[in-house]
Amino acid sequence: MASLRTLRKLCQRAQHHACNLHVSVSRPEAVVISGKKLARQIRDETRVDVEKWISAGNRRPHLSVVLVGDNPASHSYVLNKTLAAADIGITSETILKPSSVSEEELMELIDKLNSDHRVDGLLVQLPLPDHIDERRICNAVCPAKDVDGFHVVNVGRLCLDQSSMLPATPWGVWEIIKRTGIPTLGKNVVVAGRSKNVGMPIAMLLHTDGRHERPGGDATVTISHRYTPKEQLCQHTKIADIIIAAAGIPNLITADMIKEGAAVIDVGINRIQDPVTGKDRLVGDVDFEGVRKKAGYITPVPGGVGPMTVAIAVFCLNLVTMGRSRSRSRSPVSSVRRRGNERRSSKKCRRSSSSSSSSSSESPSRQKKQVHVSSKSQSAEQRSEKKKQKRKRDSSSSSSSSSSSSSSSDEESRKRKHKKAKKQLKKMRAKEKKKEKKEKKRLKKMKKLAAKAEAAANKAPLMIPVPVPIQIDKPQSCLMTWQCDDAIEHGPVMTDEQKASFSTKRPITKEEYEARQSVIRRVVDPETGRTRLVRGDGEILEEIVSKEKHKDINKQATKRDGDAFQKRLGINK
């Protein structure tokens, strides 16, 4: 009994320790999906397809990219696409246009590239300037050459679950889900963002039937957008098995908004300033450090969906090239030609059969001659066939040598283009670094100048202006009197009525005002002795006098004005 009790106690202690260990063990972090590795796989697969395509005697695929404006993000994105195309053996060209290009000029360029049989894929880099309609430009691209999949025909085929070209970013997300083995059948999916280039195509791919022409994910998809309340978004994300963030808002999805083991795919790209270093860095729409401790799968930014987008763009170009060649081989014109050739061959067979039946009715001697002639013709035909076979062998040997030389030349040209693209990328990065250095130097200078100004202001004594009284013992000169601001202009003296009205400030009636204005009086200035005719409150009237009296008035006025001025100055008291 004692031994049984001890065993029970030991078992209870072991269970207790096991429970404590289970609680203390932390959950493993999420699997970080490397978009670079998946993109490398897709590039390798596409490279093999391109080599098979060229070895079968087909022309090398060619991509044309139209780039409008000087947006650095668009330039770097196009450069990455051309580098990826050169890496897998696809030739490419970039057509640069200024931001001032008109919409009609751009439409003419697209029409020209659509009609060019050497161009297999066409891509117009977005965004475009404000004065150009992006939807019209996207619809101007031929649907068979639409690498981006933005044409209305390709969008319609996507909505109808038919095979079509898809935008690169949604297709990249779909490849990430498939290649990592994330289940979608019957799962809850939340797509944050409803853009026509990313959010909507992702939702269409995930919710469609897996048995259709273009198989989908058979998932239950919920789309949120800018007007979805945060509380409602949290309700949807907490029950979601897959969360795709493509809203362009940093830290939109946090750890408290997801459930354990959910797959989180971050499509957003946002540039923010690092509070520690002060430099700009790229982040997504998901709080990566917080969510990775709770999620099952997560994609980083950068290094997640971005490399997949570039790889899928080149993969789409290869599909476009192969699809166009198949459509050419199955065109109605080629089928009509085949039918015509079949009819001609059947007619020849009928003629030969009729000629053989007529010859059987002829004489045996003639038949012998015909047999002899036919044997000669057969020997001649055999000789001609042997000659043809020799020519074919010679041509095949020469073509093999030429094909080997052409393949080597193609590889050299591809390497050269790859090197040129790398040099361009290095130059762009060097220019950006120079600009950053110049800005840093300028900021340092400004800070130094501000510090010097503050130090000088702290060291300088505080100056308080003290008013000094000015005493004038002597009378001022004439010039000083005229320039003095305090000089008083002496005008006509106010009458007693005016003084009374100003002192009382009583409102005047209309009759009183008219009576006052009708009075004309002669006012004498006591200081100068000048007389004036004044109407009413102060309107000066001109008096009509003779020439002699006018001269006397001017003389007296000049003399009196001079005397008054001298009195003011204190010259003649």
FIRO-368985 format. One record per residue (C-alpha): residue number from 1; residue in one letter; x, y, z. Coordinates in pm, 1 decimal. Each point is the difference from the previous one (the first is absolute). Layout:
<pts>
PT seq type        u        v        w
PT NUM    A        X        Y        Z
...
</pts>
This chain:
<pts>
PT seq type        u        v        w
PT   1    M      0.0      0.0      0.0
PT   2    A    281.4    235.6     87.6
PT   3    S    164.0    -65.7   -333.8
PT   4    L   -329.2     74.9   -183.3
PT   5    R    -38.9    327.1    188.5
PT   6    T    352.6    106.9    -86.4
PT   7    L    -60.6    -86.1   -367.4
PT   8    R   -320.3    208.0     -1.9
PT   9    K    181.6    295.1    154.5
PT  10    L    278.4    -28.4   -256.5
PT  11    C   -255.6    -13.3   -285.8
PT  12    Q   -183.3    306.0    135.3
PT  13    R    326.8    192.6     26.6
PT  14    A     98.6   -102.3   -354.5
PT  15    Q   -338.9    112.5   -134.2
PT  16    H     34.0    329.5    185.8
PT  17    H    348.2     59.4   -143.1
PT  18    A   -119.5    -97.8   -348.1
PT  19    C   -286.3    250.6     21.2
PT  20    N    239.3    270.9    112.9
PT  21    L    236.7    -83.1   -285.9
PT  22    H   -286.1      8.8   -252.6
PT  23    V   -104.7    345.3    116.6
PT  24    S    352.5    138.5      2.8
PT  25    V     94.6   -124.3   -348.4
PT  26    S    -38.9    289.8   -243.3
PT  27    R   -172.1    -45.5   -333.5
PT  28    P    237.7    -14.2   -301.9
PT  29    E      6.5    308.2   -219.8
PT  30    A   -160.9     16.6   -343.5
PT  31    V    162.1   -138.9   -313.0
PT  32    V    146.8    299.1   -185.1
PT  33    I    -71.7    -53.1   -370.4
PT  34    S    296.4    109.2   -210.8
PT  35    G   -128.8    162.7   -316.4
PT  36    K    351.9      6.7   -143.0
PT  37    K     32.7   -380.5      7.0
PT  38    L   -340.7    -52.1   -161.1
PT  39    A     80.4    262.8   -263.0
PT  40    R    327.2   -180.7    -74.5
PT  41    Q   -191.6   -325.2    -52.2
PT  42    I   -241.9    169.2   -241.7
PT  43    R    288.9    158.9   -190.2
PT  44    D    177.4   -334.7    -35.7
PT  45    E   -317.9   -164.5   -128.0
PT  46    T    -63.1    284.8   -244.4
PT  47    R    361.4    -11.5   -122.5
PT  48    V    -38.4   -369.5    -85.3
PT  49    D   -325.3     72.2   -186.8
PT  50    V    163.4    281.1   -198.8
PT  51    E    295.4   -220.6    -96.6
PT  52    K   -236.2   -274.9   -117.7
PT  53    W   -199.6    257.2   -194.3
PT  54    I    308.8    133.6   -179.4
PT  55    S    147.4   -346.2    -64.2
PT  56    A   -326.8    -94.2   -175.0
PT  57    G     81.8    261.7   -266.0
PT  58    N   -209.6    287.1    135.7
PT  59    R    104.2    361.6     34.3
PT  60    R    124.2    133.1    334.3
PT  61    P   -277.3    183.8    194.5
PT  62    H     22.1    380.0     11.7
PT  63    L   -145.5    240.4    259.2
PT  64    S    -65.7    373.1    -56.5
PT  65    V    -46.7    225.1    304.5
PT  66    V   -137.2    355.6    -26.4
PT  67    L    113.5    221.9    288.7
PT  68    V   -142.5    353.2     37.5
PT  69    G    149.4    259.9    235.9
PT  70    D    284.0      3.3    252.6
PT  71    N   -152.3   -195.3    289.4
PT  72    P    300.2   -174.4    168.6
PT  73    A   -214.8   -288.9    128.6
PT  74    S   -129.7    -71.5   -352.4
PT  75    H    352.2     18.7   -144.9
PT  76    S    140.2   -248.1    253.9
PT  77    Y   -297.4   -235.2    -50.0
PT  78    V     41.9      2.3   -380.1
PT  79    L    373.5    -57.3     38.3
PT  80    N    -64.8   -305.7    218.2
PT  81    K   -240.2   -137.1   -261.7
PT  82    T    250.4     43.1   -283.2
PT  83    L    273.1   -164.3    209.5
PT  84    A   -227.2   -296.3     73.5
PT  85    A    -90.4    -27.8   -369.7
PT  86    A    367.3     -2.8   -100.2
PT  87    D     71.3   -261.8    267.2
PT  88    I   -243.5   -251.9   -150.8
PT  89    G     93.0     74.0   -363.0
PT  90    I   -270.7    247.7   -106.2
PT  91    T     96.6    315.8   -187.4
PT  92    S   -152.5    329.8    109.8
PT  93    E     -4.1    371.1    -76.1
PT  94    T   -105.7    302.3    207.1
PT  95    I   -160.3    294.2   -182.4
PT  96    L     35.2    316.2    209.6
PT  97    K   -246.7    286.7    -41.3
PT  98    P     -6.7    333.9    188.2
PT  99    S   -279.8     79.4    242.7
PT 100    S   -120.9    272.0   -239.9
PT 101    V    -88.5   -254.4   -271.3
PT 102    S   -357.9     28.1   -121.4
PT 103    E   -253.9   -279.0     18.3
PT 104    E    -33.4    -16.0   -379.3
PT 105    E    376.1    -45.3    -48.4
PT 106    L     -2.3   -283.4    252.1
PT 107    M   -295.7   -163.7   -177.1
PT 108    E    184.0     19.3   -334.7
PT 109    L    307.3   -164.9    154.1
PT 110    I   -211.3   -283.0    145.8
PT 111    D   -173.5    -56.4   -336.6
PT 112    K    340.3    -21.8   -167.1
PT 113    L    124.0   -257.7    252.8
PT 114    N   -325.0   -197.9    -32.0
PT 115    S     48.7    -34.1   -376.1
PT 116    D    370.6    -90.4     30.4
PT 117    H     28.4   -379.9    -38.0
PT 118    R    342.5      1.1    170.3
PT 119    V   -153.4    117.8    330.1
PT 120    D   -143.9   -294.6    194.4
PT 121    G    -88.3    179.5    324.8
PT 122    L    -87.5    363.4     71.5
PT 123    L      1.8    167.0    339.9
PT 124    V    -88.2    362.2     87.0
PT 125    Q    141.7     82.9    343.0
PT 126    L   -248.5    158.9    241.1
PT 127    P    -65.5    255.1    145.2
PT 128    L    -30.4    245.2   -289.4
PT 129    P    -13.5    383.7     23.9
PT 130    D   -329.8    158.9    102.2
PT 131    H    -88.0    128.0   -348.0
PT 132    I     -0.3   -356.3   -145.3
PT 133    D   -292.4   -241.7     44.5
PT 134    E    150.6   -325.8    131.9
PT 135    R   -306.8   -209.9    -82.7
PT 136    R      3.1    113.6   -363.5
PT 137    I    371.8    -77.0    -32.1
PT 138    C    -38.8   -346.6    156.5
PT 139    N   -288.3    -82.4   -235.5
PT 140    A    206.4    117.7   -299.9
PT 141    V    251.6   -283.6     53.8
PT 142    C    -75.8   -309.8   -207.5
PT 143    P   -152.4   -267.9    231.3
PT 144    A    228.3   -265.1   -153.5
PT 145    K    308.6    208.5     95.9
PT 146    D   -129.1    126.2    336.0
PT 147    V    263.7   -121.4    246.7
PT 148    D   -152.5    187.6    296.2
PT 149    G   -349.2   -140.2    -60.1
PT 150    F   -164.8    343.3     40.9
PT 151    H   -198.6     -9.2   -326.8
PT 152    V   -376.8    -15.2     45.2
PT 153    V    -14.3   -327.4   -198.5
PT 154    N    249.5   -169.8    232.1
PT 155    V   -180.4    138.0    306.7
PT 156    G   -329.7   -135.6   -133.5
PT 157    R    148.4   -343.8    -63.8
PT 158    L    137.6      4.6    354.9
PT 159    C   -347.6     69.2    139.1
PT 160    L   -146.5   -282.4   -213.9
PT 161    D    259.0   -253.9    128.4
PT 162    Q    152.8    -32.4   -346.9
PT 163    S    370.0    -26.3    -80.4
PT 164    S    147.1    347.4    -46.3
PT 165    M    297.4    216.7     86.9
PT 166    L     -8.6    107.5    365.4
PT 167    P    164.8    298.2    171.7
PT 168    A    344.5    -92.6    130.1
PT 169    T    -55.2     76.6    370.4
PT 170    P   -321.7   -207.2     47.2
PT 171    W    153.3   -285.1   -196.4
PT 172    G    308.9     21.0    222.6
PT 173    V   -218.2    -26.7    312.3
PT 174    W   -181.9   -298.8   -153.0
PT 175    E    332.7   -173.2    -75.9
PT 176    I    120.8     62.6    357.6
PT 177    I   -313.9   -166.5    138.7
PT 178    K     23.7   -298.7   -236.2
PT 179    R    374.8    -60.5     25.6
PT 180    T      7.5     20.5    381.2
PT 181    G   -292.0   -243.9     29.8
PT 182    I   -239.4    232.1    185.9
PT 183    P   -349.6   -158.5    -25.0
PT 184    T   -280.5    219.2   -140.0
PT 185    L   -293.1   -241.4    -44.5
PT 186    G   -282.3    123.7    225.9
PT 187    K    230.7    238.3    189.5
PT 188    N    -83.9    354.5    111.4
PT 189    V    205.2    265.9   -180.3
PT 190    V     13.4    375.7     68.2
PT 191    V    136.3    232.1   -270.9
PT 192    A     75.2    349.8    134.8
PT 193    G    -19.9    223.0   -307.4
PT 194    R   -227.8     13.2   -304.2
PT 195    S    223.7    140.5   -276.5
PT 196    K    -70.8   -124.7   -351.7
PT 197    N    363.8   -102.3    -48.9
PT 198    V     62.3   -189.5    327.6
PT 199    G   -291.8    -45.7    241.3
PT 200    M   -277.0    -90.4   -243.8
PT 201    P    203.7   -253.5   -208.9
PT 202    I    126.2   -171.8    317.6
PT 203    A   -356.7    -37.8    126.9
PT 204    M   -113.7   -136.0   -339.6
PT 205    L    281.9   -257.4     -5.7
PT 206    L    -69.1   -124.5    351.8
PT 207    H   -379.8    -27.0     -4.0
PT 208    T    -57.5   -160.2   -344.2
PT 209    D    -73.7   -367.3    -64.6
PT 210    G    299.8   -230.2    -24.9
PT 211    R   -164.8   -206.7   -278.3
PT 212    H    -33.4    285.4   -250.8
PT 213    E    222.9     80.3   -297.6
PT 214    R    215.6    215.9    226.0
PT 215    P    -11.0   -181.2    335.3
PT 216    G    -46.1    210.2    312.9
PT 217    G     41.4    -46.1    373.2
PT 218    D   -360.6    -84.4    105.9
PT 219    A     36.8    232.1    301.4
PT 220    T   -244.7    230.9    178.9
PT 221    V    138.6    347.8    -70.1
PT 222    T    -75.1    325.4    184.9
PT 223    I    121.5    329.9   -148.5
PT 224    S     57.1    304.3    222.2
PT 225    H     80.9    355.7   -105.9
PT 226    R     55.5    349.8    136.9
PT 227    Y   -358.9     34.9    124.5
PT 228    T      1.2   -328.8    192.7
PT 229    P      4.8     81.4    375.5
PT 230    K    303.3   -127.9    190.0
PT 231    E   -219.7   -197.2    241.5
PT 232    Q   -174.0   -179.0   -287.8
PT 233    L    336.2    -71.8   -165.5
PT 234    C    122.6   -156.1    327.4
PT 235    Q   -307.5   -224.0     12.7
PT 236    H     73.2   -132.4   -349.5
PT 237    T    376.7    -43.9     45.6
PT 238    K    -36.1   -187.1    331.2
PT 239    I   -184.6   -284.8   -176.1
PT 240    A    203.1     13.5   -323.6
PT 241    D    232.0   -284.1   -100.6
PT 242    I    175.5    214.4   -262.8
PT 243    I     49.7    378.6     20.1
PT 244    I    123.9    196.2   -303.2
PT 245    A     88.8    362.3     84.0
PT 246    A      7.3    230.1   -304.8
PT 247    A   -133.9    331.3    134.3
PT 248    G    318.1    212.1     13.2
PT 249    I    -32.7     82.3    374.1
PT 250    P    299.4    -78.8    227.0
PT 251    N    -73.6   -231.0    297.2
PT 252    L   -361.6    -52.5   -106.1
PT 253    I      5.1   -367.4    108.9
PT 254    T    130.7    -60.1    353.7
PT 255    A     44.0   -311.5    214.1
PT 256    D   -326.2     48.6    192.8
PT 257    M   -198.5     -5.8   -327.5
PT 258    I     92.0   -352.8   -118.9
PT 259    K    -53.1   -350.8    127.3
PT 260    E    263.8   -261.3     77.6
PT 261    G    158.4   -157.9   -308.3
PT 262    A   -153.4    232.3   -260.1
PT 263    A    184.4     65.3   -327.7
PT 264    V     76.2    371.6    -45.3
PT 265    I    115.2    127.2   -341.1
PT 266    D    117.6    361.9     -2.0
PT 267    V    -34.0    173.4   -338.6
PT 268    G     29.7    360.9    122.4
PT 269    I    312.9    209.6    -57.9
PT 270    N     35.9    312.7    217.3
PT 271    R    301.6    225.1     51.0
PT 272    I     37.4    132.4    356.8
PT 273    Q    278.9    165.8    198.2
PT 274    D    183.4   -213.4    254.2
PT 275    P    -16.9    177.7    340.8
PT 276    V    338.4   -145.1    104.5
PT 277    T    215.8     58.8   -308.6
PT 278    G   -206.3    276.3   -161.1
PT 279    K     19.2   -171.9   -340.5
PT 280    D   -287.3   -109.2   -222.8
PT 281    R    -88.0   -369.1     -2.2
PT 282    L   -262.4   -219.1   -167.3
PT 283    V   -277.3   -159.5    205.9
PT 284    G   -321.1   -177.9    -88.7
PT 285    D   -356.5     16.0    128.1
PT 286    V     71.5   -260.9    271.4
PT 287    D    181.5     38.9    333.2
PT 288    F    258.5   -263.7    -94.4
PT 289    E    173.5    -46.9    336.2
PT 290    G   -325.6    -30.0    194.0
PT 291    V   -195.6   -213.1   -247.3
PT 292    R    277.4   -253.6    -69.8
PT 293    K    -25.1   -124.3    361.2
PT 294    K   -364.4    -97.2    -50.7
PT 295    A    -44.9    -80.3   -371.3
PT 296    G     75.2   -326.2   -179.5
PT 297    Y    135.4    154.7   -323.0
PT 298    I    109.7    356.9    -72.4
PT 299    T    170.0    186.2   -285.3
PT 300    P    259.2    271.0     75.2
PT 301    V     28.8    347.3   -153.1
PT 302    P    227.6     32.4   -189.0
PT 303    G     80.1   -346.5   -135.2
PT 304    G   -352.4   -142.5    -11.8
PT 305    V   -253.5     79.9   -271.0
PT 306    G    226.8    250.3   -181.9
PT 307    P    245.4   -249.9   -157.6
PT 308    M   -292.5   -224.4    -92.8
PT 309    T   -165.5    287.3   -188.8
PT 310    V    307.6     49.3   -220.9
PT 311    A     41.3   -374.4    -62.8
PT 312    I   -368.5    -41.9    -87.3
PT 313    A     16.9    294.3   -244.2
PT 314    V    271.5   -179.1   -199.2
PT 315    F   -188.2   -330.1     28.4
PT 316    C   -309.4    173.1   -143.9
PT 317    L    205.8    123.9   -295.3
PT 318    N    107.1   -356.9    -77.1
PT 319    L   -362.5   -117.4     17.3
PT 320    V   -107.2    286.1   -228.1
PT 321    T    264.9    -97.1   -257.1
PT 322    M    -92.8   -368.4     -2.2
PT 323    G   -372.5     75.6     -6.0
PT 324    R     32.0    235.3   -298.5
PT 325    S    202.0   -255.0   -197.4
PT 326    R   -259.3   -271.9     69.8
PT 327    S   -279.3    231.4   -110.5
PT 328    R    189.2     67.7   -323.2
PT 329    S     42.7   -372.9    -67.2
PT 330    R   -372.7    -52.1     56.5
PT 331    S   -112.8    303.4   -195.4
PT 332    P   -286.2    -36.3   -253.5
PT 333    V    230.2    112.0   -283.7
PT 334    S    234.3   -295.4     54.0
PT 335    S   -295.1   -243.3     12.3
PT 336    V   -132.8    136.9   -331.6
PT 337    R    343.2    -48.4   -156.3
PT 338    R     12.3   -360.7    123.0
PT 339    R   -341.5    -72.5   -149.2
PT 340    G    110.2    148.5   -333.7
PT 341    N    313.2   -215.5     -5.5
PT 342    E   -206.3   -311.1     78.7
PT 343    R   -238.6     76.5   -287.8
PT 344    R    290.5     48.0   -242.5
PT 345    S    161.5   -329.8    103.7
PT 346    S   -332.7   -185.0    -40.9
PT 347    K    -38.8    142.2   -353.3
PT 348    K    351.3   -118.6    -92.7
PT 349    C    -79.4   -350.1    128.2
PT 350    R   -315.1    -12.4   -213.1
PT 351    R    191.7    104.7   -311.0
PT 352    S    268.1   -264.0     57.0
PT 353    S   -263.6   -274.1     49.3
PT 354    S   -182.1     96.4   -321.6
PT 355    S    324.7     -2.7   -198.8
PT 356    S     88.9   -347.8    134.1
PT 357    S   -340.0   -141.4   -100.2
PT 358    S     34.9    132.3   -357.0
PT 359    S    349.8   -141.1    -37.4
PT 360    S   -117.8   -352.7     91.9
PT 361    S   -212.8    -14.2   -316.1
PT 362    E    295.4     69.9   -233.3
PT 363    S    218.0   -254.1   -184.2
PT 364    P    259.9   -215.8    183.6
PT 365    S    290.5    140.8   -203.2
PT 366    R    -90.3    346.6    103.3
PT 367    Q    -34.7   -122.1    356.0
PT 368    K    356.5   -135.5    -15.7
PT 369    K    126.9    334.2   -123.9
PT 370    Q   -185.2    173.9    278.8
PT 371    V    147.7   -241.0    256.4
PT 372    H    349.3     72.0   -134.7
PT 373    V    -63.7    374.1     13.5
PT 374    S   -148.9    -28.2    346.9
PT 375    S    305.3   -193.3    124.1
PT 376    K    223.8    272.4   -138.5
PT 377    S   -212.7    267.8    165.4
PT 378    Q     10.8   -193.9    327.5
PT 379    S    380.2    -18.2    -13.0
PT 380    A     13.1    375.0    -70.9
PT 381    E   -233.1     63.1    291.8
PT 382    Q    219.7   -210.9    227.9
PT 383    R    305.0    199.5   -103.8
PT 384    S   -178.4    328.3     64.7
PT 385    E   -113.4   -125.7    340.6
PT 386    K    358.2    -96.5     90.0
PT 387    K    119.6    345.3   -103.2
PT 388    K   -272.4    159.4    211.5
PT 389    Q     99.6   -209.2    301.7
PT 390    K    363.7    107.1    -40.1
PT 391    R   -105.3    363.9    -20.2
PT 392    K   -212.7    -40.7    311.9
PT 393    R    293.4   -153.0    187.9
PT 394    D    228.9    283.0   -106.7
PT 395    S   -261.7    261.9     90.1
PT 396    S    -68.3   -167.0    337.2
PT 397    S    371.5     -2.3     83.5
PT 398    S     33.1    364.8   -102.3
PT 399    S   -319.3     93.9    188.6
PT 400    S    124.2   -179.3    312.7
PT 401    S    326.5    192.1    -17.6
PT 402    S   -186.5    325.5    -65.4
PT 403    S   -246.6    -74.8    281.9
PT 404    S    287.2    -66.9    239.5
PT 405    S    167.9    323.1   -107.0
PT 406    S   -330.6    190.0     26.4
PT 407    S    -66.3   -146.2    346.1
PT 408    S    348.2    102.8    113.7
PT 409    S    -51.9    349.4   -143.8
PT 410    D   -339.0     21.7    173.9
PT 411    E    159.0    -96.5    330.0
PT 412    E    270.6    262.5    -45.9
PT 413    S   -256.5    268.5    -82.9
PT 414    R   -208.0   -104.5    300.4
PT 415    K    305.4     25.5    226.2
PT 416    R     82.4    343.6   -141.0
PT 417    K   -353.1    124.9     61.9
PT 418    H     11.3   -143.2    350.0
PT 419    K    325.7    185.0     69.3
PT 420    K   -140.7    325.1   -141.9
PT 421    A   -309.1    -27.5    216.4
PT 422    K    216.6    -61.8    307.2
PT 423    K    210.8    306.1    -80.9
PT 424    Q   -311.6    214.1    -35.8
PT 425    L   -128.4   -123.4    335.2
PT 426    K    335.5     78.6    163.3
PT 427    K     -0.8    349.7   -149.7
PT 428    M   -350.9     68.1    127.8
PT 429    R     94.2   -118.5    348.0
PT 430    A    318.4    210.5     -3.5
PT 431    K   -200.9    309.1    -97.6
PT 432    E   -245.6    -62.3    282.3
PT 433    K    286.6    -38.3    248.1
PT 434    K    157.3    326.9   -120.1
PT 435    K   -329.7    181.9     46.4
PT 436    E    -35.6   -141.2    351.4
PT 437    K    356.3    109.5     87.5
PT 438    K    -64.4    353.2   -128.7
PT 439    E   -318.0     28.0    204.0
PT 440    K    179.7   -124.1    311.6
PT 441    K    279.5    256.9    -48.0
PT 442    R   -252.3    278.5    -48.0
PT 443    L   -187.3   -100.6    316.3
PT 444    K    326.8     -8.4    195.9
PT 445    K     90.4    350.0   -118.9
PT 446    M   -343.0    130.8     95.6
PT 447    K     30.3   -155.8    345.3
PT 448    K    346.6    153.8     50.8
PT 449    L   -120.5    344.5   -105.5
PT 450    A   -299.9    -26.5    232.3
PT 451    A    226.0   -104.4    288.8
PT 452    K    235.9    293.3    -66.3
PT 453    A   -290.2    244.2     -9.6
PT 454    E   -135.2   -134.0    330.6
PT 455    A    345.0     25.0    162.6
PT 456    A     47.7    357.1   -122.2
PT 457    A   -345.1     96.6    126.7
PT 458    N     76.2   -147.0    343.2
PT 459    K    337.6    178.8     27.4
PT 460    A   -118.7    345.2   -119.3
PT 461    P   -115.0    244.5    278.6
PT 462    L   -359.9    112.2     11.1
PT 463    M    -28.7    352.8   -147.2
PT 464    I   -291.7    212.6    128.9
PT 465    P    -61.2    328.0   -185.3
PT 466    V    -27.7    304.4    235.2
PT 467    P   -185.0    310.1   -125.8
PT 468    V    212.6    317.9     14.0
PT 469    P   -180.4    338.2     27.1
PT 470    I     93.2    252.0   -270.0
PT 471    Q     15.9    365.9     99.8
PT 472    I     -0.5    271.2   -267.4
PT 473    D    130.4    334.5    123.0
PT 474    K     10.5    179.4   -332.8
PT 475    P   -289.2     34.9   -242.5
PT 476    Q      0.1   -251.2   -284.4
PT 477    S     92.7     99.3   -350.9
PT 478    C   -251.0     24.6   -283.2
PT 479    L    103.5   -337.8   -148.1
PT 480    M    -36.3   -178.3    335.0
PT 481    T   -339.5    154.4     50.1
PT 482    W   -125.5   -120.1   -337.8
PT 483    Q    139.4   -355.2     58.8
PT 484    C   -131.0    -28.1    355.7
PT 485    D   -276.9   -257.8     44.6
PT 486    D   -158.1    197.3    283.6
PT 487    A    -57.1    310.7   -212.5
PT 488    I   -361.3    119.2     34.1
PT 489    E   -184.1    120.6   -305.5
PT 490    H   -198.2    313.8     82.4
PT 491    G   -322.0      9.3   -196.8
PT 492    P   -315.0    213.2     17.4
PT 493    V   -141.2     65.3    345.9
PT 494    M   -324.9   -179.0     97.3
PT 495    T   -309.2    212.6     53.7
PT 496    D   -198.8     15.0    321.5
PT 497    E   -280.1   -205.3   -154.2
PT 498    Q    244.5   -275.1    -98.2
PT 499    K    151.2     -1.8    347.8
PT 500    A   -346.2    -17.7    155.1
PT 501    S   -103.4   -289.1   -225.5
PT 502    F    320.0   -190.7     80.4
PT 503    S    -38.6     63.0    372.2
PT 504    T   -365.0   -101.2     19.1
PT 505    K     21.7   -276.6   -265.4
PT 506    R   -371.5     29.9    -58.8
PT 507    P   -130.8   -159.0   -322.2
PT 508    I   -102.7    257.7   -261.9
PT 509    T   -324.8    -22.8   -190.2
PT 510    K    -17.7     14.1   -374.9
PT 511    E   -148.2    350.2     -3.8
PT 512    E    273.0    132.8    232.3
PT 513    Y    270.3   -159.1   -213.3
PT 514    E   -138.7    149.9   -323.5
PT 515    A    -36.5    343.0    164.6
PT 516    R    360.0    -15.9    127.3
PT 517    Q    135.2   -102.5   -337.0
PT 518    S   -183.5    286.7   -174.7
PT 519    V    179.3    267.5    213.2
PT 520    I    307.0    161.1   -164.2
PT 521    R    232.6    198.8    226.1
PT 522    R    337.3    171.3    -21.1
PT 523    V    252.2   -148.7    241.6
PT 524    V    315.9    191.4     96.6
PT 525    D    311.7   -177.5    127.0
PT 526    P    122.7    219.5    290.3
PT 527    E    359.1   -118.4    -31.9
PT 528    T     52.8     53.6   -372.2
PT 529    G   -284.5    241.4    -71.6
PT 530    R   -110.5   -214.7   -296.7
PT 531    T   -372.7     10.4    -79.2
PT 532    R   -200.6   -282.7   -155.2
PT 533    L   -360.1    -61.3   -101.1
PT 534    V   -131.2   -308.2    181.8
PT 535    R   -332.6   -175.7    -60.3
PT 536    G   -161.2   -194.6    278.5
PT 537    D    240.6   -211.7    208.4
PT 538    G    315.9     64.2   -200.7
PT 539    E    -43.7     -3.6   -377.0
PT 540    I    235.6    272.0   -135.7
PT 541    L   -136.7    202.8   -292.5
PT 542    E    190.5    195.7   -259.1
PT 543    E    -69.1    373.5    -21.5
PT 544    I     -1.4    165.2   -344.6
PT 545    V    201.9    326.7      8.5
PT 546    S    182.5    221.8   -247.1
PT 547    K    365.1    -44.5    -96.9
PT 548    E    122.5    298.4    201.0
PT 549    K   -179.0   -115.1    314.9
PT 550    H    132.1   -352.4    -55.5
PT 551    K    357.6    135.1     -5.4
PT 552    D    -56.2    198.9    319.7
PT 553    I   -146.2   -306.6    172.3
PT 554    N    301.4   -211.8   -100.4
PT 555    K    247.5    263.7    124.7
PT 556    Q   -176.9     36.8    332.4
PT 557    A    -35.9   -376.6     41.3
PT 558    T    368.1    -58.8    -76.3
PT 559    K    108.3    268.6    243.5
PT 560    R   -231.4   -120.3    276.4
PT 561    D    101.2   -363.4    -50.2
PT 562    G    366.1     99.7     28.2
PT 563    D    -62.2    203.4    315.8
PT 564    A   -192.6   -287.3    159.3
PT 565    F    274.7   -248.0    -86.4
PT 566    Q    269.8    226.7    147.4
PT 567    K   -203.9     37.2    317.7
PT 568    R    -12.0   -376.5     36.6
PT 569    L    376.4    -19.2    -32.2
PT 570    G     52.0    290.3    237.4
PT 571    I    193.5    208.4   -250.6
PT 572    N   -215.7    316.2     10.6
PT 573    K   -186.1     26.0    323.0
</pts>
